[in-house]
């Protein structure tokens, strides 16, 4: 089998990302090919997720390592990355998703649907659709954030989304006990 080239890995990632959208990518091939795709995804910061948990964990670990070395994970840098993401999405909206983007606020209430989680430069964010807005939540320092336990399309109360993870689980349980549905 020929040696996987960087150009081939770039093309494969672009095609797969365009076809799969926000769905995790299944990477077939031998170890060299899988490694080439992983290396390219990390080096070029492709906004993709891998279906293979081992491959995905390695992608996340390596990106976080790079971010930490570059100082990207500092809170003020994360805030800047998130603000830039929001500004770019509002300046050049995707025709398929023309909603207004803004940061999730402590005063937001009601139900929202998880759209996706993304890794920006130095920041992990959850995107929530609430009405005609997409709310961007920084979940960088929250490995147990509610967004990590939901699938795209799942709904949650915005008050629950903003609780510390240990309290969010309590809130979900107490809501179920009262017969209130979270979706």
HELIX and SHEET records of a PDB file:
HELIX    1   1 UNK A    6  UNK A   20  1                                  15    
HELIX    2   2 UNK A   31  UNK A   43  1                                  13    
HELIX    3   3 UNK A   53  UNK A   70  1                                  18    
HELIX    4   4 UNK A   75  UNK A   91  1                                  17    
HELIX    5   5 UNK A  146  UNK A  149  5                                   4    
HELIX    6   6 UNK A  158  UNK A  161  1                                   4    
HELIX    7   7 UNK A  165  UNK A  177  1                                  13    
SHEET    1   A 5 UNK A 100  UNK A 103  0                                        
SHEET    2   A 5 UNK A 133  UNK A 138  1                                        
SHEET    3   A 5 UNK A 123  UNK A 130 -1                                        
SHEET    4   A 5 UNK A 111  UNK A 120 -1                                        
SHEET    5   A 5 UNK A 155  UNK A 157 -1                                        
END                                                                             
